[in-house]
Amino acid sequence: MTAKWIELVTGPLEEKRRWRRFKQRKEQLPAGYRRAMDGLERYFMYAAPIAKGDVYVQMLEDLVDLVERAAVDGTPVRSIVGEDPVEFAEAFIANYADGQWIDKERRRLVETIDRSAEEV
Amino acid sequence: MGKQMTEMLKGTLEGIILGILAVSPAYGYDITARLREQGFTEIAEGTVYALLVRIEKRGLVDVEKVPSEKGPPRKVYTLNTQGAEYLDEFWGTWGFLASRIEQLQQLVKHPHEGDPS
């Protein structure tokens, strides 16, 4: 009961736990990889405004999975993100479209056109 | 890798990755390495990984986490039945597209062939 009430005020606790875990994993990365993560995270914030917290956390967890593994394998940052980091970031973001604000508007457009097509 | 190559790969890389997985299960790193061996020298591991995430979300592959000596476990991707069906469709589409483009190229190169003279 109390937990439910707290979640109502602060957001889901499970999500917060995952978020903290993500932060820890990022802190443990070698400096260069951490900087790359920071850069991508910042870009995501602007380019993938994700409304659903769980989708956002999932996106960051998937990203840190990749970067952690690459750091251990010694894959250079350039080989992870390629010559065009924006290209990579956009490909990555596309996977989480269901959590974006724009997704609601996309559905709305489809419905509006469906209705208008019926009328004409 | 040229801009045009990147653009063209966008629509086909997913199918290529499924094709590689049809040969044998693989880690993301392996797939990137194989693509590089085949001449896609500048392909980014992250781009491949992003597509693997997508393919996984759509249920086309099974994923197994295999412990590794060093670092986090590796994710091994295996093509499943649904993925195999999707790949069949991809080959069909690719065959159609390739033959039409080939036809067009022949027409451009030899514009008067087949003309009544």
gemmi code that builds the backbone of each chain (N, CA, C; Angstrom):
import gemmi

chains = {
    "A": [
        ("MET", (0.838, -1.200, 0.000), (0.000, 0.000, 0.000), (0.877, 1.256, 0.000)),
        ("THR", (1.765, 1.315, 1.026), (2.658, 2.471, 1.123), (3.542, 2.564, -0.131)),
        ("ALA", (4.079, 1.382, -0.521), (4.957, 1.352, -1.692), (4.238, 1.902, -2.916)),
        ("LYS", (2.977, 1.508, -3.086), (2.167, 1.973, -4.220), (2.046, 3.487, -4.206)),
        ("TRP", (1.813, 4.007, -2.999), (1.634, 5.450, -2.851), (2.928, 6.191, -3.197)),
        ("ILE", (4.035, 5.634, -2.723), (5.339, 6.252, -3.015), (5.592, 6.250, -4.521)),
        ("GLU", (5.291, 5.125, -5.161), (5.515, 5.017, -6.609), (4.687, 6.041, -7.378)),
        ("LEU", (3.536, 6.314, -6.852), (2.662, 7.293, -7.497), (3.333, 8.659, -7.518)),
        ("VAL", (4.075, 8.937, -6.457), (4.731, 10.241, -6.330), (6.076, 10.270, -7.049)),
        ("THR", (6.850, 9.205, -6.903), (8.245, 9.239, -7.376), (8.479, 8.484, -8.683)),
        ("GLY", (7.480, 7.768, -9.181), (7.695, 6.907, -10.343), (8.073, 5.513, -9.871)),
        ("PRO", (7.996, 4.542, -10.788), (8.232, 3.151, -10.393), (9.618, 2.946, -9.751)),
        ("LEU", (9.633, 2.259, -8.617), (10.902, 2.037, -7.904), (11.827, 1.103, -8.680)),
        ("GLU", (11.235, 0.131, -9.356), (12.012, -0.832, -10.134), (12.809, -0.103, -11.233)),
        ("GLU", (12.157, 0.877, -11.848), (12.809, 1.660, -12.876), (13.995, 2.443, -12.304)),
        ("LYS", (13.772, 3.000, -11.134), (14.828, 3.761, -10.464), (16.027, 2.859, -10.171)),
        ("ARG", (15.739, 1.649, -9.733), (16.804, 0.700, -9.418), (17.603, 0.384, -10.690)),
        ("ARG", (16.892, 0.164, -11.786), (17.557, -0.130, -13.058), (18.389, 1.067, -13.520)),
        ("TRP", (17.853, 2.255, -13.337), (18.547, 3.481, -13.717), (19.857, 3.620, -12.941)),
        ("ARG", (19.796, 3.370, -11.619), (21.009, 3.464, -10.787), (22.041, 2.432, -11.210)),
        ("ARG", (21.560, 1.235, -11.513), (22.445, 0.152, -11.950), (23.138, 0.554, -13.276)),
        ("PHE", (22.367, 1.159, -14.152), (22.929, 1.635, -15.415), (24.034, 2.651, -15.163)),
        ("LYS", (23.780, 3.613, -14.272), (24.767, 4.649, -13.926), (26.059, 4.010, -13.416)),
        ("GLN", (25.888, 3.004, -12.549), (27.064, 2.306, -11.999), (27.872, 1.641, -13.116)),
        ("ARG", (27.150, 0.971, -14.001), (27.843, 0.281, -15.099), (28.600, 1.288, -15.953)),
        ("LYS", (28.010, 2.421, -16.181), (28.656, 3.454, -16.985), (29.917, 3.978, -16.299)),
        ("GLU", (29.814, 4.195, -14.973), (30.956, 4.699, -14.208), (32.156, 3.761, -14.310)),
        ("GLN", (31.869, 2.461, -14.433), (32.960, 1.479, -14.442), (33.641, 1.335, -15.800)),
        ("LEU", (33.102, 1.995, -16.803), (33.725, 1.897, -18.138), (35.022, 2.692, -18.193)),
        ("PRO", (35.984, 2.253, -19.034), (37.184, 3.070, -19.247), (36.773, 4.448, -19.788)),
        ("ALA", (37.593, 5.460, -19.469), (37.205, 6.857, -19.738), (36.691, 7.124, -21.158)),
        ("GLY", (37.423, 6.627, -22.178), (37.037, 6.909, -23.562), (35.651, 6.368, -23.885)),
        ("TYR", (35.373, 5.168, -23.421), (34.072, 4.544, -23.686), (32.965, 5.270, -22.929)),
        ("ARG", (33.321, 5.745, -21.716), (32.339, 6.463, -20.912), (31.962, 7.775, -21.602)),
        ("ARG", (32.972, 8.409, -22.164), (32.702, 9.665, -22.873), (31.787, 9.416, -24.081)),
        ("ALA", (32.049, 8.330, -24.791), (31.205, 7.991, -25.937), (29.765, 7.747, -25.478)),
        ("MET", (29.617, 7.040, -24.345), (28.283, 6.773, -23.782), (27.578, 8.077, -23.446)),
        ("ASP", (28.309, 8.977, -22.807), (27.727, 10.270, -22.432), (27.220, 11.011, -23.666)),
        ("GLY", (28.047, 10.984, -24.710), (27.678, 11.674, -25.944), (26.408, 11.086, -26.553)),
        ("LEU", (26.342, 9.758, -26.573), (25.172, 9.094, -27.154), (23.924, 9.356, -26.310)),
        ("GLU", (24.127, 9.292, -24.992), (23.002, 9.520, -24.079), (22.424, 10.918, -24.284)),
        ("ARG", (23.308, 11.884, -24.433), (22.873, 13.255, -24.643), (22.090, 13.374, -25.955)),
        ("TYR", (22.617, 12.720, -26.997), (21.929, 12.775, -28.288), (20.544, 12.126, -28.195)),
        ("PHE", (20.487, 11.017, -27.490), (19.203, 10.318, -27.312), (18.167, 11.230, -26.663)),
        ("MET", (18.630, 12.013, -25.694), (17.729, 12.878, -24.952), (17.031, 13.869, -25.888)),
        ("TYR", (17.801, 14.342, -26.894), (17.235, 15.314, -27.824), (16.500, 14.641, -28.977)),
        ("ALA", (17.114, 13.577, -29.511), (16.601, 12.993, -30.745), (15.557, 11.906, -30.517)),
        ("ALA", (15.514, 11.361, -29.316), (14.562, 10.282, -29.044), (13.780, 10.580, -27.784)),
        ("PRO", (13.052, 11.695, -27.759), (12.354, 12.029, -26.521), (11.363, 10.917, -26.180)),
        ("ILE", (11.781, 10.052, -25.299), (10.987, 8.869, -24.992), (10.119, 9.118, -23.773)),
        ("ALA", (8.841, 8.887, -23.962), (7.875, 9.210, -22.917), (7.816, 8.127, -21.847)),
        ("LYS", (8.061, 6.900, -22.261), (7.931, 5.802, -21.303), (9.268, 5.517, -20.640)),
        ("GLY", (9.282, 5.631, -19.314), (10.511, 5.431, -18.550), (11.135, 4.071, -18.763)),
        ("ASP", (10.289, 3.038, -18.790), (10.851, 1.684, -18.919), (11.511, 1.489, -20.286)),
        ("VAL", (10.943, 2.096, -21.327), (11.529, 1.983, -22.670), (12.884, 2.703, -22.705)),
        ("TYR", (12.919, 3.865, -22.059), (14.159, 4.648, -22.019), (15.273, 3.888, -21.290)),
        ("VAL", (14.924, 3.338, -20.133), (15.922, 2.584, -19.366), (16.393, 1.370, -20.171)),
        ("GLN", (15.446, 0.714, -20.837), (15.799, -0.450, -21.653), (16.798, -0.058, -22.744)),
        ("MET", (16.557, 1.102, -23.357), (17.439, 1.580, -24.421), (18.863, 1.780, -23.892)),
        ("LEU", (18.963, 2.400, -22.726), (20.290, 2.647, -22.151), (20.966, 1.349, -21.715)),
        ("GLU", (20.170, 0.426, -21.204), (20.737, -0.873, -20.812), (21.280, -1.622, -22.025)),
        ("ASP", (20.523, -1.590, -23.124), (20.987, -2.244, -24.347), (22.286, -1.604, -24.838)),
        ("LEU", (22.338, -0.280, -24.739), (23.535, 0.429, -25.192), (24.756, 0.078, -24.327)),
        ("VAL", (24.551, 0.044, -23.024), (25.688, -0.235, -22.139), (26.139, -1.700, -22.285)),
        ("ASP", (25.209, -2.595, -22.621), (25.579, -3.993, -22.943), (26.615, -3.994, -24.068)),
        ("LEU", (26.311, -3.241, -25.105), (27.190, -3.168, -26.273), (28.545, -2.563, -25.925)),
        ("VAL", (28.515, -1.428, -25.218), (29.759, -0.701, -24.951), (30.641, -1.464, -23.951)),
        ("GLU", (30.034, -2.062, -22.941), (30.794, -2.865, -21.965), (31.543, -3.990, -22.668)),
        ("ARG", (30.811, -4.702, -23.519), (31.388, -5.837, -24.235), (32.527, -5.368, -25.154)),
        ("ALA", (32.281, -4.254, -25.828), (33.288, -3.710, -26.740), (34.543, -3.290, -25.980)),
        ("ALA", (34.350, -2.705, -24.780), (35.488, -2.276, -23.968), (36.348, -3.474, -23.575)),
        ("VAL", (35.696, -4.567, -23.181), (36.432, -5.774, -22.790), (37.158, -6.381, -24.000)),
        ("ASP", (36.496, -6.384, -25.148), (37.113, -6.942, -26.361), (38.185, -6.025, -26.950)),
        ("GLY", (38.255, -4.795, -26.446), (39.227, -3.847, -26.984), (38.809, -3.266, -28.335)),
        ("THR", (37.513, -3.342, -28.645), (37.026, -2.736, -29.888), (37.120, -1.217, -29.765)),
        ("PRO", (37.830, -0.566, -30.699), (37.946, 0.897, -30.595), (36.582, 1.572, -30.721)),
        ("VAL", (36.448, 2.727, -30.075), (35.181, 3.469, -30.112), (34.729, 3.694, -31.561)),
        ("ARG", (35.684, 4.029, -32.436), (35.353, 4.303, -33.832), (34.729, 3.091, -34.519)),
        ("SER", (35.167, 1.903, -34.115), (34.601, 0.697, -34.716), (33.209, 0.392, -34.177)),
        ("ILE", (32.888, 0.932, -33.001), (31.542, 0.722, -32.458), (30.553, 1.635, -33.170)),
        ("VAL", (30.891, 2.904, -33.238), (29.915, 3.868, -33.757), (30.088, 4.162, -35.247)),
        ("GLY", (31.214, 3.792, -35.824), (31.427, 4.010, -37.248), (31.821, 5.431, -37.593)),
        ("GLU", (31.952, 5.669, -38.911), (32.377, 6.987, -39.381), (31.308, 8.045, -39.104)),
        ("ASP", (30.061, 7.614, -39.081), (28.961, 8.545, -38.875), (28.163, 8.145, -37.625)),
        ("PRO", (28.543, 8.705, -36.466), (27.901, 8.320, -35.214), (26.401, 8.629, -35.195)),
        ("VAL", (25.995, 9.628, -35.979), (24.564, 9.989, -36.029), (23.770, 8.850, -36.672)),
        ("GLU", (24.345, 8.308, -37.715), (23.752, 7.152, -38.402), (23.492, 6.018, -37.396)),
        ("PHE", (24.518, 5.716, -36.621), (24.393, 4.658, -35.625), (23.333, 5.017, -34.591)),
        ("ALA", (23.383, 6.245, -34.069), (22.441, 6.669, -33.034), (21.002, 6.578, -33.542)),
        ("GLU", (20.785, 6.978, -34.794), (19.435, 6.933, -35.358), (18.956, 5.481, -35.537)),
        ("ALA", (19.862, 4.615, -35.978), (19.509, 3.199, -36.135), (19.126, 2.617, -34.778)),
        ("PHE", (19.839, 3.054, -33.764), (19.597, 2.561, -32.409), (18.240, 3.051, -31.895)),
        ("ILE", (17.993, 4.346, -32.088), (16.757, 4.967, -31.604), (15.519, 4.341, -32.254)),
        ("ALA", (15.667, 3.985, -33.554), (14.527, 3.431, -34.294), (13.911, 2.219, -33.596)),
        ("ASN", (14.718, 1.519, -32.802), (14.222, 0.326, -32.112), (13.266, 0.641, -30.976)),
        ("TYR", (13.250, 1.882, -30.547), (12.465, 2.220, -29.355), (11.364, 3.219, -29.680)),
        ("ALA", (10.967, 3.204, -30.952), (9.969, 4.174, -31.429), (8.667, 4.085, -30.629)),
        ("ASP", (8.388, 2.884, -30.095), (7.123, 2.729, -29.366), (7.085, 3.544, -28.077)),
        ("GLY", (8.238, 4.028, -27.646), (8.260, 4.813, -26.420), (8.306, 6.319, -26.663)),
        ("GLN", (8.301, 6.711, -27.939), (8.456, 8.137, -28.226), (7.122, 8.872, -28.290)),
        ("TRP", (7.157, 10.141, -27.943), (5.966, 10.998, -28.029), (5.403, 10.969, -29.436)),
        ("ILE", (6.318, 11.019, -30.413), (5.898, 11.120, -31.809), (5.068, 9.910, -32.222)),
        ("ASP", (5.267, 8.789, -31.541), (4.544, 7.579, -31.895), (3.029, 7.787, -31.780)),
        ("LYS", (2.622, 8.513, -30.753), (1.200, 8.801, -30.546), (0.665, 9.620, -31.726)),
        ("GLU", (1.480, 10.581, -32.160), (1.075, 11.428, -33.285), (1.059, 10.642, -34.590)),
        ("ARG", (1.973, 9.689, -34.728), (1.986, 8.843, -35.924), (0.682, 8.060, -36.012)),
        ("ARG", (0.281, 7.486, -34.872), (-0.975, 6.721, -34.850), (-2.159, 7.626, -35.161)),
        ("ARG", (-2.118, 8.838, -34.606), (-3.208, 9.783, -34.831), (-3.332, 10.130, -36.318)),
        ("LEU", (-2.182, 10.348, -36.974), (-2.183, 10.662, -38.405), (-2.788, 9.515, -39.214)),
        ("VAL", (-2.370, 8.289, -38.878), (-2.879, 7.115, -39.592), (-4.399, 7.026, -39.448)),
        ("GLU", (-4.899, 7.240, -38.233), (-6.348, 7.166, -37.983), (-7.088, 8.273, -38.730)),
        ("THR", (-6.533, 9.463, -38.715), (-7.174, 10.590, -39.406), (-7.293, 10.311, -40.898)),
        ("ILE", (-6.197, 9.812, -41.489), (-6.221, 9.509, -42.920), (-7.199, 8.368, -43.216)),
        ("ASP", (-7.241, 7.371, -42.310), (-8.207, 6.275, -42.490), (-9.622, 6.837, -42.572)),
        ("ARG", (-9.939, 7.721, -41.630), (-11.293, 8.297, -41.591), (-11.571, 9.134, -42.831)),
        ("SER", (-10.585, 9.946, -43.216), (-10.807, 10.822, -44.362), (-10.917, 10.011, -45.646)),
        ("ALA", (-10.172, 8.895, -45.726), (-10.250, 8.046, -46.914), (-11.641, 7.424, -47.036)),
        ("GLU", (-12.264, 7.139, -45.897), (-13.621, 6.577, -45.919), (-14.631, 7.603, -46.400)),
        ("GLU", (-14.372, 8.863, -46.071), (-15.327, 9.923, -46.406), (-15.317, 10.270, -47.892)),
        ("VAL", (-14.133, 10.151, -48.507), (-14.040, 10.561, -49.918), (-14.315, 9.377, -50.850)),
    ],
    "B": [
        ("MET", (33.291, 3.804, -46.381), (32.076, 3.383, -47.065), (31.337, 4.620, -47.554)),
        ("GLY", (31.016, 4.646, -48.826), (30.357, 5.811, -49.398), (28.952, 5.999, -48.865)),
        ("LYS", (28.454, 7.214, -49.040), (27.106, 7.546, -48.587), (26.067, 6.659, -49.288)),
        ("GLN", (26.298, 6.437, -50.595), (25.347, 5.628, -51.345), (25.306, 4.195, -50.829)),
        ("MET", (26.485, 3.673, -50.536), (26.576, 2.313, -49.998), (25.806, 2.217, -48.685)),
        ("THR", (26.002, 3.200, -47.810), (25.304, 3.214, -46.524), (23.793, 3.211, -46.731)),
        ("GLU", (23.343, 4.054, -47.650), (21.908, 4.154, -47.916), (21.355, 2.824, -48.437)),
        ("MET", (22.079, 2.217, -49.366), (21.605, 0.962, -49.949), (21.622, -0.169, -48.918)),
        ("LEU", (22.624, -0.146, -48.063), (22.737, -1.202, -47.053), (21.595, -1.142, -46.039)),
        ("LYS", (21.085, 0.060, -45.816), (20.030, 0.255, -44.817), (18.891, -0.736, -44.966)),
        ("GLY", (18.466, -0.904, -46.214), (17.321, -1.768, -46.441), (17.650, -3.243, -46.492)),
        ("THR", (18.929, -3.565, -46.606), (19.277, -4.966, -46.834), (20.082, -5.601, -45.693)),
        ("LEU", (20.645, -4.751, -44.840), (21.547, -5.277, -43.808), (20.852, -6.285, -42.878)),
        ("GLU", (19.593, -6.017, -42.585), (18.828, -6.925, -41.739), (18.787, -8.329, -42.347)),
        ("GLY", (18.471, -8.384, -43.644), (18.436, -9.662, -44.350), (19.810, -10.323, -44.395)),
        ("ILE", (20.839, -9.502, -44.607), (22.210, -10.026, -44.649), (22.579, -10.665, -43.310)),
        ("ILE", (22.207, -9.983, -42.220), (22.515, -10.511, -40.884), (21.774, -11.826, -40.643)),
        ("LEU", (20.508, -11.864, -41.024), (19.751, -13.118, -40.875), (20.386, -14.218, -41.715)),
        ("GLY", (20.881, -13.855, -42.907), (21.553, -14.816, -43.769), (22.802, -15.382, -43.111)),
        ("ILE", (23.563, -14.508, -42.477), (24.772, -14.951, -41.770), (24.393, -15.896, -40.627)),
        ("LEU", (23.308, -15.545, -39.919), (22.867, -16.390, -38.805), (22.293, -17.728, -39.286)),
        ("ALA", (21.811, -17.743, -40.540), (21.290, -18.993, -41.089), (22.420, -20.003, -41.291)),
        ("VAL", (23.630, -19.495, -41.510), (24.788, -20.377, -41.689), (25.187, -20.975, -40.338)),
        ("SER", (25.285, -20.110, -39.319), (25.566, -20.617, -37.975), (25.249, -19.538, -36.948)),
        ("PRO", (24.898, -19.948, -35.694), (24.665, -18.956, -34.643), (25.937, -18.129, -34.435)),
        ("ALA", (25.780, -16.872, -34.000), (26.960, -16.016, -33.850), (26.751, -14.917, -32.816)),
        ("TYR", (27.861, -14.360, -32.310), (27.844, -13.150, -31.484), (27.793, -11.943, -32.419)),
        ("GLY", (27.400, -10.804, -31.865), (27.392, -9.574, -32.645), (28.759, -9.281, -33.252)),
        ("TYR", (29.778, -9.464, -32.430), (31.158, -9.199, -32.843), (31.556, -10.052, -34.059)),
        ("ASP", (31.172, -11.350, -34.012), (31.458, -12.270, -35.129), (30.831, -11.788, -36.423)),
        ("ILE", (29.585, -11.340, -36.296), (28.840, -10.921, -37.490), (29.532, -9.727, -38.137)),
        ("THR", (29.929, -8.759, -37.296), (30.637, -7.591, -37.820), (31.938, -8.023, -38.495)),
        ("ALA", (32.660, -8.928, -37.835), (33.936, -9.397, -38.385), (33.725, -10.061, -39.744)),
        ("ARG", (32.670, -10.869, -39.854), (32.408, -11.554, -41.135), (32.069, -10.573, -42.237)),
        ("LEU", (31.266, -9.568, -41.881), (30.914, -8.551, -42.869), (32.163, -7.819, -43.351)),
        ("ARG", (33.061, -7.556, -42.408), (34.302, -6.846, -42.783), (35.147, -7.694, -43.701)),
        ("GLU", (35.214, -9.002, -43.399), (35.965, -9.923, -44.264), (35.415, -9.907, -45.683)),
        ("GLN", (34.112, -9.715, -45.783), (33.469, -9.745, -47.099), (33.511, -8.393, -47.808)),
        ("GLY", (34.298, -7.488, -47.268), (34.512, -6.230, -47.981), (33.753, -5.031, -47.426)),
        ("PHE", (32.855, -5.261, -46.465), (32.178, -4.130, -45.823), (33.079, -3.618, -44.699)),
        ("THR", (34.201, -3.024, -45.122), (35.271, -2.777, -44.162), (34.929, -1.739, -43.092)),
        ("GLU", (34.031, -0.840, -43.419), (33.793, 0.242, -42.466), (32.498, 0.089, -41.680)),
        ("ILE", (31.938, -1.089, -41.732), (30.667, -1.273, -41.036), (30.888, -1.167, -39.519)),
        ("ALA", (29.992, -0.440, -38.843), (30.147, -0.227, -37.410), (29.501, -1.367, -36.633)),
        ("GLU", (30.197, -1.802, -35.591), (29.654, -2.867, -34.763), (28.320, -2.436, -34.158)),
        ("GLY", (28.237, -1.168, -33.816), (27.008, -0.636, -33.207), (25.806, -0.728, -34.133)),
        ("THR", (26.028, -0.500, -35.422), (24.931, -0.585, -36.391), (24.412, -2.017, -36.470)),
        ("VAL", (25.350, -2.955, -36.485), (24.972, -4.368, -36.498), (24.205, -4.707, -35.216)),
        ("TYR", (24.714, -4.192, -34.102), (24.073, -4.466, -32.813), (22.651, -3.900, -32.754)),
        ("ALA", (22.485, -2.683, -33.278), (21.159, -2.063, -33.297), (20.171, -2.936, -34.066)),
        ("LEU", (20.645, -3.507, -35.186), (19.770, -4.380, -35.967), (19.502, -5.697, -35.247)),
        ("LEU", (20.491, -6.188, -34.510), (20.284, -7.417, -33.743), (19.217, -7.204, -32.662)),
        ("VAL", (19.249, -6.015, -32.042), (18.227, -5.682, -31.042), (16.843, -5.703, -31.706)),
        ("ARG", (16.767, -5.116, -32.909), (15.484, -5.066, -33.628), (14.985, -6.455, -33.985)),
        ("ILE", (15.907, -7.262, -34.529), (15.564, -8.621, -34.947), (15.100, -9.447, -33.736)),
        ("GLU", (15.761, -9.194, -32.610), (15.386, -9.911, -31.376), (13.982, -9.495, -30.932)),
        ("LYS", (13.718, -8.183, -30.960), (12.406, -7.677, -30.542), (11.286, -8.233, -31.400)),
        ("ARG", (11.583, -8.476, -32.675), (10.556, -8.986, -33.574), (10.458, -10.504, -33.545)),
        ("GLY", (11.228, -11.125, -32.668), (11.116, -12.571, -32.470), (11.686, -13.408, -33.598)),
        ("LEU", (12.667, -12.879, -34.339), (13.231, -13.627, -35.466), (14.452, -14.459, -35.068)),
        ("VAL", (14.962, -14.186, -33.868), (16.124, -14.946, -33.376), (15.907, -15.362, -31.926)),
        ("ASP", (16.586, -16.423, -31.535), (16.641, -16.790, -30.123), (17.982, -16.308, -29.593)),
        ("VAL", (17.978, -15.852, -28.344), (19.190, -15.294, -27.769), (19.585, -16.085, -26.529)),
        ("GLU", (20.868, -16.443, -26.488), (21.366, -17.163, -25.326), (22.556, -16.397, -24.770)),
        ("LYS", (22.557, -16.189, -23.458), (23.698, -15.508, -22.852), (24.735, -16.545, -22.428)),
        ("VAL", (25.897, -16.456, -23.034), (26.956, -17.417, -22.761), (28.039, -16.729, -21.928)),
        ("PRO", (28.341, -17.299, -20.730), (29.355, -16.661, -19.882), (30.678, -16.555, -20.628)),
        ("SER", (31.383, -15.458, -20.409), (32.672, -15.297, -21.079), (33.767, -15.214, -20.012)),
        ("GLU", (34.988, -15.589, -20.390), (36.093, -15.603, -19.421), (36.274, -14.244, -18.787)),
        ("LYS", (36.183, -13.235, -19.646), (36.411, -11.874, -19.201), (35.197, -11.035, -19.556)),
        ("GLY", (34.762, -10.232, -18.615), (33.675, -9.321, -18.934), (32.296, -9.949, -18.861)),
        ("PRO", (31.288, -9.185, -19.304), (29.894, -9.653, -19.239), (29.655, -10.824, -20.185)),
        ("PRO", (28.566, -11.571, -19.960), (28.277, -12.694, -20.871), (28.044, -12.214, -22.295)),
        ("ARG", (28.353, -13.077, -23.256), (28.124, -12.741, -24.663), (26.750, -13.232, -25.076)),
        ("LYS", (26.099, -12.455, -25.926), (24.793, -12.878, -26.429), (24.979, -13.598, -27.748)),
        ("VAL", (24.548, -14.849, -27.778), (24.643, -15.631, -29.006), (23.271, -15.657, -29.677)),
        ("TYR", (23.232, -15.262, -30.925), (21.979, -15.182, -31.672), (21.828, -16.388, -32.583)),
        ("THR", (20.640, -17.017, -32.523), (20.347, -18.168, -33.380), (19.072, -17.880, -34.167)),
        ("LEU", (19.105, -18.142, -35.451), (17.914, -17.947, -36.283), (16.841, -18.948, -35.848)),
        ("ASN", (15.615, -18.503, -35.605), (14.537, -19.443, -35.277), (13.605, -19.618, -36.485)),
        ("THR", (12.528, -20.387, -36.299), (11.639, -20.704, -37.423), (11.069, -19.436, -38.059)),
        ("GLN", (10.637, -18.526, -37.194), (10.071, -17.274, -37.698), (11.102, -16.488, -38.509)),
        ("GLY", (12.347, -16.496, -38.015), (13.432, -15.811, -38.706), (13.717, -16.445, -40.061)),
        ("ALA", (13.652, -17.776, -40.105), (13.907, -18.498, -41.356), (12.839, -18.138, -42.386)),
        ("GLU", (11.591, -18.017, -41.922), (10.501, -17.632, -42.834), (10.733, -16.224, -43.366)),
        ("TYR", (11.131, -15.339, -42.457), (11.391, -13.959, -42.847), (12.532, -13.897, -43.874)),
        ("LEU", (13.548, -14.731, -43.652), (14.699, -14.756, -44.555), (14.297, -15.244, -45.948)),
        ("ASP", (13.415, -16.261, -45.992), (12.904, -16.749, -47.281), (12.243, -15.609, -48.053)),
        ("GLU", (11.442, -14.846, -47.323), (10.747, -13.718, -47.943), (11.771, -12.691, -48.450)),
        ("PHE", (12.813, -12.479, -47.640), (13.867, -11.540, -48.031), (14.528, -11.965, -49.341)),
        ("TRP", (14.848, -13.259, -49.462), (15.487, -13.736, -50.709), (14.568, -13.509, -51.895)),
        ("GLY", (13.288, -13.779, -51.697), (12.309, -13.565, -52.762), (12.302, -12.112, -53.213)),
        ("THR", (12.222, -11.212, -52.239), (12.196, -9.783, -52.529), (13.486, -9.347, -53.204)),
        ("TRP", (14.585, -9.846, -52.682), (15.888, -9.489, -53.235), (16.004, -9.946, -54.695)),
        ("GLY", (15.560, -11.163, -54.971), (15.615, -11.714, -56.323), (14.827, -10.834, -57.289)),
        ("PHE", (13.635, -10.449, -56.859), (12.779, -9.590, -57.686), (13.478, -8.266, -57.980)),
        ("LEU", (13.951, -7.627, -56.905), (14.592, -6.312, -57.020), (15.836, -6.388, -57.908)),
        ("ALA", (16.667, -7.406, -57.668), (17.920, -7.537, -58.420), (17.637, -7.741, -59.904)),
        ("SER", (16.633, -8.568, -60.232), (16.369, -8.842, -61.651), (15.808, -7.597, -62.339)),
        ("ARG", (14.964, -6.829, -61.631), (14.426, -5.602, -62.247), (15.526, -4.568, -62.471)),
        ("ILE", (16.406, -4.443, -61.510), (17.487, -3.460, -61.645), (18.421, -3.872, -62.776)),
        ("GLU", (18.675, -5.163, -62.862), (19.517, -5.697, -63.938), (18.906, -5.393, -65.301)),
        ("GLN", (17.604, -5.621, -65.411), (16.881, -5.337, -66.654), (17.013, -3.873, -67.048)),
        ("LEU", (16.828, -3.027, -66.035), (16.916, -1.584, -66.266), (18.306, -1.206, -66.743)),
        ("GLN", (19.308, -1.822, -66.123), (20.698, -1.521, -66.488), (20.974, -1.931, -67.939)),
        ("GLN", (20.461, -3.089, -68.339), (20.628, -3.552, -69.725), (20.007, -2.561, -70.701)),
        ("LEU", (18.836, -2.064, -70.305), (18.109, -1.113, -71.146), (18.882, 0.188, -71.309)),
        ("VAL", (19.513, 0.615, -70.228), (20.285, 1.852, -70.257), (21.546, 1.671, -71.105)),
        ("LYS", (22.170, 0.501, -70.967), (23.423, 0.257, -71.676), (23.204, -0.005, -73.163)),
        ("HIS", (22.127, -0.714, -73.473), (21.851, -1.054, -74.876), (20.434, -0.606, -75.214)),
        ("PRO", (20.244, 0.688, -75.351), (18.876, 1.209, -75.480), (18.136, 0.741, -76.728)),
        ("HIS", (18.865, 0.365, -77.794), (18.162, 0.067, -79.037), (17.995, -1.421, -79.306)),
        ("GLU", (18.465, -2.222, -78.375), (18.334, -3.660, -78.585), (16.864, -4.043, -78.514)),
        ("GLY", (16.451, -4.880, -79.416), (15.053, -5.298, -79.414), (14.171, -4.359, -80.228)),
        ("ASP", (14.736, -3.220, -80.657), (13.966, -2.300, -81.510), (13.759, -2.933, -82.882)),
        ("PRO", (12.602, -2.787, -83.460), (12.448, -3.282, -84.832), (13.247, -2.392, -85.788)),
        ("SER", (14.035, -3.028, -86.703), (14.814, -2.184, -87.601), (14.584, -2.581, -89.054)),
    ],
}
model = gemmi.Model(1)
for chain_id, residues in chains.items():
    chain = gemmi.Chain(chain_id)
    for i, (resn, *xyz) in enumerate(residues, 1):
        res = gemmi.Residue()
        res.name, res.seqid = resn, gemmi.SeqId(i, " ")
        for name, pos in zip(("N", "CA", "C"), xyz):
            atom = gemmi.Atom()
            atom.name, atom.element = name, gemmi.Element(name[0])
            atom.pos, atom.b_iso = gemmi.Position(*pos), 0.0
            res.add_atom(atom)
        chain.add_residue(res)
    model.add_chain(chain)
structure = gemmi.Structure()
structure.add_model(model)
structure.setup_entities()
